[in-house]
Amino acid sequence: MGCLESLPYEVLLAKISFKEAREYLARFPEKYDVEPGYKMFEVRIIGVPPIRVAVDGDAIIFPFTKPCHGTFLVKVPDGREEIERLRKKR
């Protein structure tokens, strides 16, 4: 099982709703909607569907929920493998 803490990531927004995450990610030209439980970086993404994920160059941006802490919008700078997997899923 993976852990977000093992990745180099940047928190873009903290303690937000899933709606706020979707609205923020709507500004990116390349975005994907995934179902709850979708696995990225060996971490399962949880939330209210659809869960939006965006691509920004080689970075991937997605909402991450930490129980008891809330939902954060995080950006992982080297997400090329996950981006390719999302593109193939399309």
N, C-alpha and C positions, 0 to 999 in steps of 0.2 A: 504494500500500500504506500502511495506517495504522500508527500507532505508539502504544502505550499511553502513552508519555511525553508525548505531545501533549495528553492528556486530564487534566482535574482529577480525580484519584482519591485514595482513601485505602486504605491496606493494612490490612485487618482481621486477617488471620492470615498468617504467613510460614512458608515451608518446611514445607508440610503435604502430606499425601497426598490423592488424589482422594476417598478414602473419608471422610477428615476433613472435606473441603469439603462433600460431600453431606450428612453428618450435621449440620454447622453450619447449612446452608441449609434443612434440614428444618423448622426452627422458624418459618420464614416462611410465612404462609398462601398467598401467591401465588408459585408456583415452576414452572419448566419444565425439562424435560430436552431437551438438544440433542445432536446427534451431533458427534463430532470434526470439525473443519474448518468448523463454523458460524462465520459472520462477524458480528462485532459491532463497531461503530465502525471499520469497515474493517480489523479485526484478526481473524485466524483463531484460534479457540479450539482448543487441542489438549489431549488427555488421554484417560483411560480412560473409555469410555462406561458408563452415560449421564453426561453432563456436566450438572450441575444449575446453574441460573441462578435467582436470586430477585429479586423486586421489593419494594422498601421505599419506599412513597410514589412520588416521581418518580425515585428512585435505582434503579440496577440493580447487583446483586452477582453476581460470577462468578469462577471460578478462572482464573488466568492463569499459564501456565508460561513461565518464561524459561530457555532452555537454559543449562546450567551453573550456574544459580542456584536452581532448584526451582520449586515451585508456590506461588502466593500467592492469597489471597482478596481481591479488590479491590472497592471500591464507587465507582461513578461517580455523582455527584449529579444530573446532568441527563440521564437516560437515556430521556426520554419517547418519542423516535422509535423507539429499539430496543425499548422496552416494547410499543409499539403493534404493531411487527413480530412480536414473540413472540406477542402475543395473537391476531393474525390467523393465524399459523402453526398455532395450536391447532386 
